[in-house]
Amino acid sequence: MKISHKRNQGLTLIEILVAVAILVIVLAFGMSINFNAYTRGIFQGEESKIVSALERVRSQALNNVCIGGACTDGKKHGLCYESGIKKYIMFQGSTYASRDSAVDIAIDANSNITISSTPPNILACTTGPGIVFNQLTAKLYPQLSPATAEVDISVDDGTGSPKHIKINNEGRINW
């Protein structure tokens, strides 16, 4: 009769540590890729939000929309950025200061993204007129000088590669 000795079939501590280390490396790599995709998605979403708001106010101006009970004829429409409260404001009127505030539409802005414009402060609600489109033509109001000039909105998430949204005198939005 033969006596057989059973050999332990378990894993050694070294084998377990190596397996855990490999798993941690793979997960760390995967999480960094997912985080970059997440932040890129937030950035692209903010850019799309600005373009969508610009297209909406341009369309309202082009279609001679008049919002509010006291309004009988079409009005200019515009967009500005209120950095203090981190909101984009869609307004009706020649400038943000002379607008009808009862029909303003506020859109939340991402607080981690920096918005700037050229010419400086044209987009700012407090110091600039906002980006305003003329009724029926959707051209910028007032027209920039020279005629080939354009508004450049810079959207920056701090990574050093800002995106630019450009609006020419004719009201064309390029992004």
N, C-alpha and C positions, 0 to 999 in steps of 0.2 A: 504494500500500500504506500502510495506516494503522498507526502505531505506538501501541500502548496502554500506558499506564503503570499498573502495579498499585499500588493504594493499600493500605497496611498495614491489616489487619483486626483487629489486636490491641487490647487494652484499655489505657487509660492508667493511670498510677499513681494518679491521683485517683479514677478509677472503681473501682479495686480497693479503695482505702481506704474509700470510701463504702460499698461492699458489705460489707466486713468490719465496719465500725462498726454497720451495721444488723443484721447477724447477731449481733454481741455484745449489742446491746440486747435483741433478741428472746430470746436464750438466758438472759440475766440475769433477765428478767421471768419466763420459764418456770421457772427454777430457784428463784426466790423463792416462787412459787406451790407448787411441789412440796415445798419445805422446810416451808412452813406446813402443808400437808396431812400431811406425815410427822410433824411434832411433834404435831399435833392427833390423829393416829391413835394415837400412843404414849400421850397423855394419856387418850383414851377407852378404850384398852386397859387402862390401870391402874385406871381407875374400874370397868370391867367385871370385872376380876380381883377387886377388893374385894367387889363385890356378889355375884359368884359364890361366893366363899368364905363370905360371910355367909349366903347362901341354903343352902349345903351344911351348915353347922353348925346352922342353924335346922331344916333337914329332919331331920338326925340326932337332934336333941333331940325334935322333934315325933313321930318314929317310934320313940322310946325305944330308940335304937341303943346297944349296949354293945360296945365294941371291946376286945379283949384276953382272954386266957384266964382271968384271975382275976375278970373282970366277969360277974356273974350277973343283975343287974337294970339297967335303963336308967340313963343318966347325963345330966347337963346337958352341953351342948357350947358352946364359945365360940371367939372369935377375938380375937387381940391383935396389935399391931404392935411388933416389936423394932427400934427405930430404929438401934441400934448396929450390927446386922448386916444391916439393910435386908431384913427378912423378915416376912411375915405368918405367924403360927402358929395353926393350928387345933388345939384341944385338947379333951380330955374331962375334965370336972370342974366344981366350983362356982366356982373362980377359977383363974387361971393359976398362982398359987403352990401350990395344992393339987391340981394336975392329975396325971394319970398320964402322965409324960413319955415313956414307951415308945411311946405311940400318937400322939404329936404329928405333925402334917404341916406342914412348912415350905414356904412359897411365896415365891419371890424377888420383891422389890419393886424398882421402878425407883428408882435413886439420885438422879435429877434431879427427883423429885416430892416435895413436902412433905405429910405427913399430920398432921392435928391433929383433936382432937375436943372437943365440948362435951357433957357436963361434961368439964373438963380431965382429961387423963391416963386416962380410962376405957378407952381403947384401948391404952394403953402396957402392955407386958408387965411391965416392971420396977416401975412405980409404981401401976398400976391393976389391977383385977380382970379386965380384958378385957371384951368384949361377950359375955355369957353368956345362953343361952336355956334356959328351964326344960324339963324333959322332959315329954312328952305335950301341953303347952299351947303351947310355943314362945314364951311371954311372956318379957320381959326379967327377968333375975335379977341382983341384987335389983331390985325395982320402983323406978322413979324417983318422986320426989315433986316436985310434985303429980302426980296421975295423968295429966294432959295433957302432961307433960314428954316429951321425946324426946332420943335421942342424935343428935348431928349430927357426921358425919365430913366434914371438909373436905379435899378433894384439890386441891392447888395446884401448878401448873407454873411459877409465877413470872411469869406474864403479867398478873396482877392480876384474873383472873376465875376464882376457884376454883369447883369443882363440889361440891355437897353431897349426901351420902347420909344420909337420916334414918331412924331406927328408933324407933317409938313403943313404949309399954309393952306393947302387945299383940303385939309382935314383927313388925309390918308394916315392910317395907323399901321406902322410897320413894327414887327417884333420877331 
